[in-house]
């Protein structure tokens, strides 16, 4: 078992980060990760974030390189796993 040394030495000018309270909001990075994941449908993302598919696409376009965005759009367009209504 690994033990953690609680007496770590930090530089004199080290400033610890302040704890960020989660306000229950999903960040753009989390939205991108969920949209990129093939197992997470747009309906699930909407249930968690309140954002429709068109809004998610805009976020993806703004946070990805153009070639990566095109590759993602090609992959998810018409994919049943990204559209829960098409699964049944």
VEXDREN-2710 file (C-alpha; in Angstrom, 1 decimal):
% VEXDREN-2710
k/r/px/py/pz
1/UNK/0.0/0.0/0.0
2/UNK/1.3/3.5/-0.9
3/UNK/1.5/6.0/1.9
4/UNK/1.2/9.7/1.2
5/UNK/3.7/12.1/2.7
6/UNK/1.6/14.9/4.3
7/UNK/4.7/17.0/5.0
8/UNK/5.4/18.0/1.4
9/UNK/7.8/20.9/0.8
10/UNK/6.4/23.7/-1.3
11/UNK/8.3/26.7/-2.6
12/UNK/8.1/29.9/-0.5
13/UNK/6.0/31.6/-3.1
14/UNK/3.5/28.8/-3.4
15/UNK/-0.1/30.0/-3.3
16/UNK/-2.7/27.1/-2.9
17/UNK/-5.7/27.3/-5.1
18/UNK/-9.0/28.3/-3.6
19/UNK/-11.6/25.6/-3.4
20/UNK/-14.1/26.0/-6.2
21/UNK/-17.7/25.3/-5.1
22/UNK/-19.7/23.4/-7.7
23/UNK/-22.7/25.6/-8.5
24/UNK/-24.4/22.7/-10.2
25/UNK/-23.4/24.1/-13.6
26/UNK/-21.9/22.0/-16.3
27/UNK/-18.8/23.6/-17.8
28/UNK/-18.2/23.8/-21.5
29/UNK/-15.4/21.2/-21.1
30/UNK/-17.8/18.8/-19.5
31/UNK/-20.3/19.4/-22.3
32/UNK/-17.7/18.8/-25.0
33/UNK/-16.7/15.5/-23.2
34/UNK/-20.3/14.3/-23.0
35/UNK/-21.0/15.3/-26.7
36/UNK/-17.8/13.5/-27.8
37/UNK/-18.8/10.3/-26.0
38/UNK/-20.8/8.0/-28.2
39/UNK/-22.7/6.6/-25.3
40/UNK/-24.2/9.9/-24.1
41/UNK/-27.2/10.9/-26.2
42/UNK/-28.1/14.5/-26.9
43/UNK/-31.3/13.9/-24.9
44/UNK/-29.2/12.9/-21.8
45/UNK/-27.1/16.1/-22.2
46/UNK/-30.3/18.2/-22.5
47/UNK/-31.7/16.6/-19.3
48/UNK/-28.5/17.5/-17.4
49/UNK/-27.7/20.9/-19.0
50/UNK/-30.9/22.1/-20.5
51/UNK/-29.2/22.7/-23.8
52/UNK/-30.7/21.5/-27.1
53/UNK/-28.7/19.7/-29.8
54/UNK/-28.2/22.9/-31.8
55/UNK/-26.7/24.7/-28.8
56/UNK/-24.4/21.8/-28.1
57/UNK/-23.3/21.9/-31.8
58/UNK/-22.4/25.6/-31.4
59/UNK/-20.4/24.9/-28.3
60/UNK/-18.6/22.1/-30.0
61/UNK/-17.8/24.3/-33.0
62/UNK/-16.4/27.0/-30.8
63/UNK/-14.2/24.7/-28.7
64/UNK/-12.8/22.4/-31.3
65/UNK/-10.5/22.7/-34.3
66/UNK/-12.4/22.8/-37.5
67/UNK/-11.2/19.4/-38.7
68/UNK/-12.0/17.8/-35.3
69/UNK/-15.5/19.4/-35.4
70/UNK/-16.1/18.1/-38.9
71/UNK/-15.0/14.6/-37.9
72/UNK/-17.2/14.7/-34.8
73/UNK/-20.3/15.9/-36.9
74/UNK/-19.7/13.2/-39.5
75/UNK/-19.5/10.6/-36.7
76/UNK/-22.6/11.6/-34.8
77/UNK/-24.9/12.7/-37.6
78/UNK/-27.8/10.2/-37.7
79/UNK/-26.2/7.9/-35.1
80/UNK/-28.9/6.2/-33.1
81/UNK/-26.8/6.3/-29.8
82/UNK/-26.7/10.1/-29.9
83/UNK/-30.5/10.3/-30.4
84/UNK/-32.4/8.3/-27.8
85/UNK/-35.6/8.5/-29.8
86/UNK/-34.0/6.5/-32.6
87/UNK/-33.1/3.7/-30.2
88/UNK/-36.6/2.4/-29.8
END
